[in-house]
Amino acid sequence: MKAMELMSSEVFIAAPTDSIAHIRRLFLQHKISRLLVMDNDEIVGIITDRELSDALYKTRDSIEAILVSSIMRKNIVLVDSQDSPEVVAKSLTEKGFSEATVFDEEENQILGMITKTDLTKYFTEEYRGQKTVADLM
């Protein structure tokens, strides 16, 4: 199995200059919990529901006035579309993140995202009856 077979293919994008009010609307409208931040076709960050919640909780300003660039997480995990789930899981564990962006280097494009939930489903099905949770941890 490859990363491209596990990923969610619909990736939502925001610009650093978008307001967090706009991001909140996207999250609610599309029932998503993360999106990539891109500037001139370059990935510059990610916003998850955690960054958004923290910003909404802490602010006293209008959420129309707060820009994505001020709350986005700049560190992301990029994985190749041909990487195995084990490689993706290792990358996430090393960085301490819950999602990876799947990238096709040949085509120079984002294909999708893989979350811890996607990996949990994979490992549950793939290793059922073969390994214990302790073995995988």
C-alpha positions as a Python dict, from the first residue, in 0.01 Angstrom:
ca = {
    (1, 'M'): (0, 0, 0),
    (2, 'K'): (118, 352, -82),
    (3, 'A'): (46, 693, 70),
    (4, 'M'): (-162, 791, -233),
    (5, 'E'): (-399, 500, -161),
    (6, 'L'): (-461, 607, 199),
    (7, 'M'): (-494, 982, 157),
    (8, 'S'): (-799, 1204, 139),
    (9, 'S'): (-774, 1367, -199),
    (10, 'E'): (-970, 1685, -134),
    (11, 'V'): (-737, 1942, 17),
    (12, 'F'): (-863, 2285, 110),
    (13, 'I'): (-632, 2581, 64),
    (14, 'A'): (-611, 2925, 223),
    (15, 'A'): (-389, 3224, 165),
    (16, 'P'): (-179, 3384, 441),
    (17, 'T'): (-383, 3701, 395),
    (18, 'D'): (-721, 3533, 451),
    (19, 'S'): (-898, 3613, 776),
    (20, 'I'): (-960, 3351, 1040),
    (21, 'A'): (-1330, 3428, 998),
    (22, 'H'): (-1298, 3293, 643),
    (23, 'I'): (-1115, 2984, 773),
    (24, 'R'): (-1383, 2923, 1033),
    (25, 'R'): (-1650, 2937, 762),
    (26, 'L'): (-1456, 2685, 549),
    (27, 'F'): (-1416, 2449, 844),
    (28, 'L'): (-1788, 2461, 921),
    (29, 'Q'): (-1913, 2454, 562),
    (30, 'H'): (-1696, 2162, 450),
    (31, 'K'): (-1674, 1980, 785),
    (32, 'I'): (-1294, 1982, 777),
    (33, 'S'): (-1039, 2012, 1054),
    (34, 'R'): (-731, 2126, 864),
    (35, 'L'): (-623, 2312, 553),
    (36, 'L'): (-300, 2408, 384),
    (37, 'V'): (-180, 2765, 358),
    (38, 'M'): (-24, 2849, 22),
    (39, 'D'): (140, 3161, -111),
    (40, 'N'): (230, 3178, -482),
    (41, 'D'): (194, 2801, -529),
    (42, 'E'): (424, 2732, -232),
    (43, 'I'): (309, 2561, 88),
    (44, 'V'): (387, 2800, 372),
    (45, 'G'): (190, 2642, 655),
    (46, 'I'): (-115, 2461, 784),
    (47, 'I'): (-407, 2549, 1005),
    (48, 'T'): (-580, 2282, 1208),
    (49, 'D'): (-884, 2311, 1427),
    (50, 'R'): (-643, 2343, 1721),
    (51, 'E'): (-474, 2660, 1586),
    (52, 'L'): (-812, 2805, 1497),
    (53, 'S'): (-964, 2725, 1838),
    (54, 'D'): (-665, 2873, 2020),
    (55, 'A'): (-687, 3193, 1814),
    (56, 'L'): (-1061, 3228, 1867),
    (57, 'Y'): (-1023, 3170, 2241),
    (58, 'K'): (-738, 3418, 2287),
    (59, 'T'): (-854, 3706, 2070),
    (60, 'R'): (-1035, 4017, 2172),
    (61, 'D'): (-1012, 4150, 1814),
    (62, 'S'): (-1256, 4096, 1531),
    (63, 'I'): (-1192, 3761, 1369),
    (64, 'E'): (-1219, 3941, 1035),
    (65, 'A'): (-905, 4135, 1128),
    (66, 'I'): (-684, 3840, 1226),
    (67, 'L'): (-487, 3693, 937),
    (68, 'V'): (-409, 3329, 873),
    (69, 'S'): (-37, 3413, 866),
    (70, 'S'): (-49, 3506, 1234),
    (71, 'I'): (-186, 3170, 1353),
    (72, 'M'): (-71, 2912, 1098),
    (73, 'R'): (179, 2642, 1190),
    (74, 'K'): (478, 2675, 958),
    (75, 'N'): (611, 2323, 1010),
    (76, 'I'): (442, 2054, 805),
    (77, 'V'): (515, 1697, 709),
    (78, 'L'): (550, 1630, 335),
    (79, 'V'): (550, 1270, 220),
    (80, 'D'): (592, 1122, -125),
    (81, 'S'): (289, 964, -288),
    (82, 'Q'): (482, 635, -312),
    (83, 'D'): (580, 620, 57),
    (84, 'S'): (449, 328, 259),
    (85, 'P'): (213, 381, 554),
    (86, 'E'): (498, 279, 782),
    (87, 'V'): (720, 559, 644),
    (88, 'V'): (437, 811, 682),
    (89, 'A'): (368, 699, 1040),
    (90, 'K'): (737, 730, 1127),
    (91, 'S'): (750, 1083, 983),
    (92, 'L'): (446, 1190, 1184),
    (93, 'T'): (580, 1033, 1502),
    (94, 'E'): (919, 1202, 1464),
    (95, 'K'): (763, 1545, 1408),
    (96, 'G'): (476, 1503, 1656),
    (97, 'F'): (206, 1600, 1405),
    (98, 'S'): (-126, 1439, 1320),
    (99, 'E'): (-127, 1489, 943),
    (100, 'A'): (99, 1466, 642),
    (101, 'T'): (65, 1631, 304),
    (102, 'V'): (104, 1387, 15),
    (103, 'F'): (311, 1538, -264),
    (104, 'D'): (396, 1408, -611),
    (105, 'E'): (745, 1530, -694),
    (106, 'E'): (728, 1430, -1060),
    (107, 'E'): (412, 1631, -1116),
    (108, 'N'): (510, 1894, -857),
    (109, 'Q'): (164, 1892, -703),
    (110, 'I'): (-22, 1824, -381),
    (111, 'L'): (-230, 1509, -407),
    (112, 'G'): (-394, 1490, -65),
    (113, 'M'): (-348, 1451, 308),
    (114, 'I'): (-310, 1155, 542),
    (115, 'T'): (-415, 1180, 904),
    (116, 'K'): (-348, 970, 1211),
    (117, 'T'): (-702, 839, 1171),
    (118, 'D'): (-625, 714, 818),
    (119, 'L'): (-314, 538, 947),
    (120, 'T'): (-496, 388, 1245),
    (121, 'K'): (-755, 235, 1012),
    (122, 'Y'): (-481, 95, 789),
    (123, 'F'): (-279, -58, 1072),
    (124, 'T'): (-592, -200, 1237),
    (125, 'E'): (-688, -380, 918),
    (126, 'E'): (-338, -475, 805),
    (127, 'Y'): (-208, -613, 1134),
    (128, 'R'): (-528, -752, 1287),
    (129, 'G'): (-443, -1070, 1472),
    (130, 'Q'): (-72, -1046, 1389),
    (131, 'K'): (52, -788, 1634),
    (132, 'T'): (-59, -630, 1957),
    (133, 'V'): (-93, -258, 2010),
    (134, 'A'): (219, -275, 2227),
    (135, 'D'): (415, -424, 1936),
    (136, 'L'): (318, -135, 1710),
    (137, 'M'): (386, 130, 1970),
}
